[in-house]
């Protein structure tokens, strides 16, 4: 999307000279920062920043995955993040990810692979063999979820199959040995618009690719006089503490290189605002008591402003007021969410980035059901509503809701 829109790729290993224009930079091929360096000095105008995360809870293949049992080959998996495990049973699963190989010239190279067809499943135990399944069944991630890949009569290991897949997808590579991989299982069922009046959107990874897509799409139409930025970070689902995660230095070092003068950098941060976008929990008609009765966001009623006095969300009255003013000016509905006082609250990259940069921040997101399931549900209007507000944010040439003194 960015290359098609004329953004230039920056390399962290090269020296940068950032003049007004459109750029992006990636780290580990799993986090990305895209920005429009405006014609005006960001030290005077601040930077309009939107954040989201690229990762989603899933099952990842273990390094020595093969489990031979009764003539079947299953694959051992690690649980990445807070997976809702039950919905992973009886799905048509595929495998994709990164494979690192050594070629015949001893060069180490990484390539992406995607089996791109249903190659595995996690069959449920029949109810006849577990009469208490609907009332008592729990899921043991070590024992119950290794996906079933094939019959072992073929005598092929998973590593051999993977090597064939690399050769098929990357015939130009002369692979001498396969050195490592990071592979995830995923649902082959595509996204769908559902509901009698097409009011729902069902898909995998709505948390948080919906926000990544909406943010990048909005950035493409950003005003070119002011500076705007979108960051999509890996590893949010496991706490963000990594070289490419929101708690790492990726955003700070990118901003420092955009503004090498320290005083300019600090002035720009003081003028800036970050909208952290991540999905919210809509009030569920079957479980309404899981929400505070005054704060139950509805699907298709607009983006949700997330508030938590204990700073699990970074919103405050001033950053929230600014977001409300953007919504109102653009006829976009909005809602607010606080968690029940007797329940623990989730968190996002918002407070982490606020702490790392010292930037004014707020947390918003579209309401969804089934967060962290293999298939989540959003309202079909809400991504568009969020995009309208983010586009208005990226085109705001004013003071970004700064309080006049
Ligand atoms: Zn999320």
Boltz pocket constraint, residues with backbone or C-beta under 6 A from the ligand:
constraints:
  - pocket:
      binder: B
      contacts: [[A, 53], [A, 55], [A, 207], [A, 208], [A, 236], [A, 278], [A, 279]]
      max_distance: 6.0
